[in-house]
Amino acid sequence: MDAIRDGAEGFFRTQYGTISKMALLLALVILFIYLFRNTTPQQESSGLGRSTSAYITVAAFLLGALCSGIAGYVGMWVSVRANVRVSSAARRSAREALQIAVRAGGFSALVVVGMAVIGIAILYATFYVWLGVDSQGSMKVTDLPLLLVGYGFGASFVALFAQLGGGIYTKAADVGADLVGKVEQGIPEDDPRNPAVIADLVGDNVGDCAARGADLFESIAAEIISAMILGGTMARHCKIEDPSGFILFPLVIHSFDLVISSVGILSIRGKRDSSLKSSIEDPMAILQKGYSLTIVLSVLTFGLSTRWLLYTERAPSAWFNFALCGLVGIITAYAFVWITKYYTDYKHEPVRTLALASTTGHGTNIIAGVSLGLESTALPVLVISLSIVSAFWLGHTSGLVDEDGNPTGGLFGTAVATMGMLSTAAYILTMDMFGPIADNAGGIVEMSQQPESVREITDVLDAVGNTTKATTKGFAIGSAALASFLLFSAYMDEVAAFAQEPFKQVDIAIPEVFVGGLLGSMLIFLFSAWACAAVGRTAQEVVNEVRRQFIERPGIMDYKEKPDYGRCVAIVASASLREMIKPGALAIVSPIAVGFLFRILGYYTGHPLLGAKVVAAMLMFATVSGILMALFLNTAGGAWDNAKKYIETGALGGKGSECHKAAVTGDTVGDPFKDTAGPSLHVLIKMLATITLVMAPIFL
């Protein structure tokens, strides 16, 4: 237990030390750009000079990075302490083990969501007072949210590197441990004889808990800021007398999220006195009941919030349209959870078909997994498309119009739908954090050689944890798609403000703009390739080390010699820190370099907005390609993992059979898909949107 805790905390300190140095370097770059950039007419009229704007953006960026780091640390800190308690509870009953795992995950989730809300609220209040907003000759409150963009960029910057580094660590250790331990030596998962087992268990904490905490924090921060920007813009165009309700609405929704998710989490209770066998009920059904309760409460609080904050005399029925937009978002979230569960839970046909493909060998398992992943992109895309169009139409027909009588509520309607989707984010994150805690508990049970009945309980919890992790990733991709759409709109508004001319559409028939789109799609594939290759290279080092120890220490298999766990931990820690730099740098440098180069080209060809248009196309194509790629990677990886778990329940020959070995191969192929490249992609999508918004002045 101490080895897992020490390994996780040691890696976290080293990783975040590296990330903080890169963040400081990027902060200096942002400061330099903002000190020499143009200012918008709104900033000039409010007296907000270049230097003030520069220092505000840098301070927001560093605060966002710091809060994202703390969110990741809380996730890991709770996980490394809860795992041993869950394994102890599993000796008494499955329901008690489930309750402890869920409440531990719930604590982390509530802290993460709470920090996102408090961080933005403090920043907003500080700027409001310091800049004397809405007083004579100062900034208007409707322009204030644009100053918060740096916070979202800082959060996404840290989340990307946390997800990359943690994902490479956890999956390289997992692949190395499985290929040699399970396939070559025939020993069970998390067996204490496996030299890579501690590295694998440490990876669950730094990859799944710490990285996912930073990831969801960044998702919520980006969504709140983009919704505040669009709310302020719409209120300004519609000349609404008191626009504060439209701007603060996202903060209120996520404050309610903390309350309703707490009720859902506390609805899952333990039964300490039940016997072991009778207590193995379906944990997924219990979690689903808690989620359903949270959904019902979310609908009620969302409706009340829209009536309270979005009612305006200019359009008395607009609040009801926006309440329906929120309902669209809530239904979208539920649909995403259900679709991902269908494709990754072994109770449903897709995973069982994948497991059946393992009976004919390793190759057919891989073919079936890839085809399942490709198919799984269809339904989510249809759901996202329907929700964007529905929410936009509801907002558009809300009755809010500008001075010329043009409807202006469409984009804000989409923002409200995104808020609806994330209105149960704390409970969704709880289900996600539950997975690695249960996985770690299973490892501790195996290493401490508990009775088979206890391992049965942790195996059931672990399989459900795989499904909940996959559903959370599906949910995160859906919210990333909607948030990126909002940030894209905010980017176009920002460009229009700086250029002082309309910028409402991007024409991909212009060759340079089309090339920008191609570069955006290429970025997604190249980033995914580098992330997967990083896992592969590091896993090869682990495989060679584990093989070496089994050869040089033959007594390990008979428990006569102890493996050198520290050597594998050191290999994956140093390799993951080294390997996360290249894909991360690609994500940051690409949009800046492309925008700047095409800006220069546009200057010489008489097209002053060319740089901004090319970056817009790059962002658009990268978002579309990234969503599809992330859906494919996450679902295929989750399905391969649960196909293996299904066979381990005794189906199709059970553990140790040829079918099981083929399933293990599929699982190892899927590991970098679902825990490194896939989760990193939806962070990348949002980071591209925030970086283009922050760096917009250099494209003009």
Secondary structure, DSSP 4 states (H G I P E B T S, - for coil): -HHHHHHHHHHHHHHHHHHHHHHHHHHHHHHHHHHSS---HHHHHTT--HHHHHHHHHHHHHHHHHHHHHHHHHHHHHHHHHHHHHHHHTTT-HHHHHHHHHHHHHHHHHHHHHHHHHHHHHHHHHHHHHTTTTSTTS--GGGGGGGGHHHHHHHHHHHHHHHHHHHHHHHHHHHHHIIIIIIIS-PPTT-TT-TTHHHHHHHIIIIIIIHHHHHHHHHHHHHHHHHHHHHHHHHHHHT-S-THHHHHHHHHHHHHHHHHHHHHHHT----TTS-TTTT---HHHHHHHHHHHHHHHHHHHHHHHHHHHS-BTTBTTHHHHHHHHHHHHHHHHHHHHHHHHHHH-TTSHHHHHHHHHGGG-HHHHHHHHHHHHHHTTHHHHHHHHHHHHHHHHHHHTSS-B-TTS-B--HHHHHHHHHHHHGGGHHHHHHHHHHHHHHHHHHHHHHHTT--HHHHHHHHHHHHHHHHHHHHHHHHHHHHHHHHHHHHHHHHHHHHHHHHTS------TTSHHHHHHHHHHHHHHHHHHHHHHHHHHHHHHHHHHHHHHHHHH-GGGGGTSS---HHHHHHHHHHHHHHHTHHHHHHHHHHHHHHHHHHHHHHHHHT-TTHHHHHHHHHHHHHHHHHHHHHHHHHHHHHHHHHHHHHHHTTGGG-TTSHHHHHHHHHHHHHHHIIIIIHHHHHHHHHHHHHHHHHTGGGG-
